[in-house]
Amino acid sequence: MAATTLILLCMAAFTAGFVDAIVGGGGLIQTPMGLILMPQFPVATVIGSLKIPAFSGTAFAAVQYVKKVSMNWKLLGLMMVLAVASAFTGSHLLTLVHNNFMKPVLLIVLCFVALYTYTKKDFGQHTEKNHSAKRQTIYAIAISMVIGFYDGFIGPGAGSFLVLAFITLLGFDFLHASAHAKMVNLATNFGSICLFLLKGKILWAVAIPMAVCNAIGGAIGARLAINKGNQFIRIFFLIIVIGTLLRFAFDVFWHSK
């Protein structure tokens, strides 16, 4: 692989780590760049290799959040275990079937998410729900299984969907939602990596330097989110949701032609 290509991939990894640490959605940057710059490799190999930098960036971002934000470890323990299994299953299915049939549905969902986030100015600014322990557990199980499977099967925007789920279903504010989402996203990446390792789909010469750059971006992005707070994260979230929407719109209306 040419040095220029690897440099471009590392730049994409740094940017992806930075964005992903704040509100998720780093895959919108890293995945397309990987597919464009490594056309000589099978898609599963490219996606599998990109899971390594995604994991490292998420891990470094998670460390920053854990230092500064209070975490519900009992809830997270359950969610992370389920997320690993769900992502593993989703990645396995990806090796068997194509995922394009889901993109028109996601396009519609993202339109509503973007409109709601834009019009509801106090969305994610404070905790609103006081669920019973049983209901909170049910929601946590659903979030882990559905988004964990999604991350393994489709991928882009999974971190943003996790943030959205923590806010709308569990009543977290943006900062705490981002912090908890990072831990669950760490588990989904780990589940996918386990599958791709078993399949031998990881290019370590590409994955390792990208992982270093993604980790640096993740650490910087998390610190910025913690320092700037909820309003900054809300704006960033809206930008990433719109970016995800445009990505799927391109796949549905243009790339499929």
C-alpha positions in Angstrom: 0.0 0.0 0.0 1.3 3.5 -0.9 2.4 5.8 1.9 0.0 8.5 0.7 -3.0 6.2 1.0 -2.0 5.2 4.5 -1.6 8.9 5.5 -5.1 9.7 4.1 -6.6 6.8 6.0 -4.9 7.9 9.2 -6.2 11.5 8.7 -9.7 10.0 8.3 -9.2 7.9 11.4 -8.2 10.9 13.5 -11.3 12.9 12.3 -13.6 9.9 12.8 -12.3 9.4 16.4 -12.8 13.1 17.2 -16.4 13.1 15.9 -17.3 9.7 17.3 -16.1 10.7 20.8 -18.6 13.6 20.9 -21.8 12.1 19.5 -20.9 9.0 17.5 -21.0 8.8 13.8 -17.3 8.4 13.1 -18.1 5.6 10.8 -19.6 8.1 8.3 -16.0 9.4 7.8 -13.8 6.4 8.3 -15.9 3.7 6.4 -16.4 5.6 3.1 -12.7 6.6 3.0 -11.6 3.0 3.7 -13.8 1.7 0.9 -12.6 4.4 -1.5 -8.9 4.1 -0.8 -8.8 0.3 -0.5 -10.8 -0.9 -3.5 -8.4 -3.8 -4.1 -9.6 -5.6 -0.9 -13.0 -7.3 -0.3 -15.5 -5.2 1.6 -15.6 -7.5 4.6 -11.8 -7.1 4.9 -12.0 -3.3 4.8 -14.9 -3.2 7.3 -13.1 -5.7 9.6 -9.9 -3.7 9.5 -11.7 -0.5 10.3 -13.2 -2.0 13.4 -9.8 -1.9 15.1 -9.4 1.9 14.9 -13.1 2.3 15.8 -12.5 0.3 19.0 -9.3 2.1 20.0 -10.9 5.6 19.5 -14.0 4.6 21.5 -11.8 3.1 24.2 -9.8 6.3 24.7 -12.9 8.5 24.6 -14.6 6.2 27.1 -11.6 6.6 29.5 -12.0 10.4 29.4 -15.7 10.2 30.1 -15.3 7.7 32.9 -12.9 10.1 34.7 -15.3 13.0 34.6 -18.9 11.7 34.3 -20.9 9.6 36.8 -21.7 6.2 35.2 -24.4 3.6 36.0 -22.1 0.6 36.0 -24.8 -2.0 36.9 -26.9 -1.0 33.9 -23.8 -0.8 31.6 -22.5 -4.2 32.6 -25.7 -5.8 31.4 -25.9 -3.7 28.2 -22.2 -4.4 27.2 -22.6 -8.1 27.5 -25.7 -8.1 25.3 -24.1 -5.7 22.9 -21.1 -7.9 22.3 -23.3 -10.9 21.4 -25.7 -8.8 19.2 -22.9 -7.1 17.3 -21.2 -10.5 16.7 -24.5 -11.9 15.3 -24.9 -8.8 13.1 -21.4 -9.0 11.7 -21.9 -12.7 11.0 -25.1 -12.0 9.1 -23.2 -9.3 7.1 -20.9 -12.0 5.7 -23.9 -13.9 4.4 -26.4 -11.3 3.0 -26.3 -7.6 1.8 -27.7 -4.9 4.1 -28.9 -2.4 1.4 -32.6 -3.3 2.0 -32.5 -1.5 5.4 -31.2 1.8 4.2 -34.6 3.3 2.9 -36.1 2.6 6.3 -33.2 4.2 8.1 -33.5 7.3 5.8 -37.0 7.9 6.9 -36.2 7.4 10.6 -33.2 9.8 10.4 -35.5 12.5 8.8 -37.7 12.4 11.9 -34.7 12.4 14.3 -33.2 15.4 12.6 -36.5 17.4 12.6 -37.2 16.5 16.2 -33.8 17.4 17.5 -33.8 20.7 15.6 -37.3 21.8 16.7 -37.2 20.6 20.3 -34.5 23.0 21.7 -34.4 21.4 25.2 -34.0 17.9 23.8 -31.3 16.1 25.8 -30.6 19.1 28.0 -31.6 17.5 31.3 -32.9 14.2 32.7 -36.6 13.8 32.3 -37.6 10.2 33.0 -37.7 8.4 36.3 -38.2 4.8 35.3 -38.6 1.9 37.7 -35.6 -0.5 37.8 -37.6 -3.1 35.9 -38.6 -0.7 33.0 -35.1 0.7 32.8 -33.7 -2.8 32.5 -36.2 -3.7 29.7 -35.2 -0.5 27.8 -31.5 -1.2 28.3 -31.9 -4.8 27.0 -33.7 -3.5 23.9 -31.2 -0.8 23.2 -28.2 -3.2 23.5 -29.7 -5.9 21.3 -31.2 -3.7 18.5 -28.3 -1.2 18.2 -25.7 -3.8 18.8 -27.0 -5.9 16.0 -27.3 -2.8 13.8 -23.7 -1.8 14.4 -22.5 -5.3 13.4 -24.7 -5.5 10.4 -24.8 -2.0 9.0 -22.6 0.2 11.2 -22.6 4.0 10.3 -24.4 6.1 12.9 -24.6 3.4 15.5 -23.0 5.7 18.1 -25.5 8.4 17.4 -28.4 6.0 17.6 -27.1 4.9 21.0 -27.0 8.6 22.2 -30.5 9.1 20.9 -31.7 5.9 22.7 -30.2 6.9 26.0 -31.9 10.3 25.8 -35.4 9.3 24.5 -35.8 6.0 26.3 -33.7 6.4 29.5 -34.0 10.1 30.0 -30.3 10.9 30.0 -28.9 14.4 29.1 -26.5 14.6 26.2 -23.3 14.5 28.2 -24.4 11.4 30.2 -25.9 9.8 27.1 -22.6 10.3 25.2 -20.6 8.8 28.1 -22.8 5.7 28.4 -23.1 5.3 24.7 -19.3 5.1 24.4 -19.2 2.1 26.7 -21.9 0.2 24.8 -20.3 1.2 21.5 -17.0 -0.2 22.8 -18.8 -3.5 23.4 -20.4 -3.6 19.9 -17.0 -2.9 18.3 -15.5 -5.7 20.3 -18.2 -8.1 19.3 -17.6 -7.3 15.6 -13.9 -7.6 16.0 -14.3 -11.1 17.5 -16.2 -12.2 14.3 -13.7 -10.6 11.9 -10.8 -12.1 13.7 -12.3 -15.6 13.4 -12.9 -14.9 9.7 -9.3 -13.6 9.2 -10.6 -10.3 7.7 -8.2 -7.8 9.4 -5.3 -6.0 7.7 -3.1 -5.2 10.7 -0.7 -3.1 8.7 -3.5 -0.7 8.1 -5.5 -1.2 11.3 -2.8 -0.4 13.8 -1.6 3.0 12.5 -5.3 4.0 12.0 -6.0 2.8 15.5 -3.4 5.2 17.0 -4.8 8.2 15.1 -8.4 7.3 15.9 -7.4 7.0 19.6 -5.8 10.5 19.6 -8.9 12.0 18.0 -11.2 10.2 20.4 -9.3 11.5 23.5 -9.4 15.1 22.2 -13.1 14.9 21.2 -14.2 13.5 24.5 -12.3 16.2 26.4 -14.0 18.9 24.3 -17.4 17.4 24.8 -16.9 17.3 28.6 -15.7 20.9 28.7 -18.3 22.3 26.4 -21.4 20.5 27.8 -24.9 19.6 26.6 -25.6 22.5 24.2 -22.4 21.9 22.2 -23.1 18.2 22.0 -26.7 18.8 20.9 -25.5 20.9 17.9 -22.8 18.3 17.0 -25.4 15.6 17.3 -27.7 17.3 14.8 -24.8 17.8 12.4 -23.9 14.1 12.5 -27.5 13.0 12.2 -27.9 15.1 9.0 -24.6 13.7 7.8 -25.9 10.1 8.4 -29.1 11.0 6.6 -27.2 12.3 3.5 -25.0 9.2 3.5 -28.0 6.9 3.4 -29.8 9.1 0.9 -26.8 8.8 -1.4 -26.8 5.0 -1.0 -30.5 4.7 -1.7 -31.0 7.2 -4.5 -27.7 7.5 -6.3 -25.2 4.7 -5.5 -27.8 2.0 -6.1 -28.4 3.1 -9.7 
